[in-house]
Amino acid sequence: MDDNQLEVPTSFSHLYATPSGRLSIARAELHDRYELCEDLSQMLTEKASEMLHRLGVAESDVVERIQRGLEGEGSPVTPPEARWVVCRLAELLGWDFPAGLPAEPPAEGQ
């Protein structure tokens, strides 16, 4: 029985789903990974807003720069998680959904 009441969105679970639909990692690890990514996207909202105004670039440029940073060496997230984080970040900020990423935004509770 899982004591964790956290509901992981389907969009995040899909990052760890096998072709048969089973998870490729333990449910506890999935919860931990999701919490890390959700916290990261929440923490990056202020930084992204600051970058937008300080650099005077488009929202898509900010998202791309953050994604490149998250995919860099030493990042606490995997490249698929990095894509999820920037999609969630865009959603939190009410920005257009990043081009070239999955069609559905990672709405919390999906």
N, C-alpha and C positions, 0 to 999 in steps of 0.2 A: 504494500500500500504506500502510495506517495503522499507524504505529509506536506509537500510544497503546494501551496494554493495558487501559485503563479501560473497564469494561463499563457503559454507561449503561442504567439500568432502563427498561423499556418505558413505565412510567408517566410518566417524564420525556420520553422521545422523543415520546410522543403530543402533548406541548405544541407540538411543531414539525412535526407531520405534516400533510400536505395531505390532502384527502378521498381521494386515490388512494393514500395511504400513504407517499408520498415525503417526505423531509425538506425543509422550507422554508428551512433554513440549512445551511451547510457542516458536515460531520461534526466538523471541528476546533472550530468555534464551539459546536456542541452539547456537545462534551466540556468546553469551557471554562465554558459556562453551567451544566452539571450540577455540575462541581467547585465553582463558586461557591455554588450552591444547597445542595449537600450540606454544604459547610463551614459555611455560614450556619446550617443547621439544627442541626449539631453544636454550634456556638458558642452558640446560643440556649437550649440545654438548661438550663444553669445559671441564666440570666436568668429563664427560665420558671418553674423551680422556686422561685427566690427570690420572684418575683411571687406565686406561689400562696400561699406561707406569709406573706409580708409583708402582702399585701392581703386575705387571707382570702376570696378569691373562688373560684368554681368553675373547674375546669380549662378548661372551654369558654370562660369569660370571658377567661382568660389567652391562649388561642389566638386568640380574636377580636381582642383588643387588639394582639397581635403582628402578626396579619395586617393590621390597619388601618395599623400603623406601616410594614409592608413595602410596602403599596400607596400610601403617601404620596409626595409630591413629593420628588425627590432620592434615591429608593430605588435601589439597584443592581440590583434585580430587577423584572421585569414583573409585572403582577397575576396571570397564570396561574402564573408561577414562585412568587409569594408564596403562593398556595394550595398548591402542591406543598411548599414549605418547611414550612408549618405542619402539613401532613399528616405529613410525615417527622418533624417535631419531636414530634408526638403519638405517633407510632410509637416513637421513641427513648425517650420517657419512659414508655411503657406506658399512656398515657392513652387514653380512648375516642376513637374516630375522630371528627373534627370534623363536625358536622351540616351539611348543605347542600353538601358537597364531594364529589368523585368517590367512587364506591362502593368502590374498591379502594385500600388504603393503598399508598404508594410504597415498598414493600419494596426494599431495596438488592439488586441482582442480578436484579431482575425483567426 
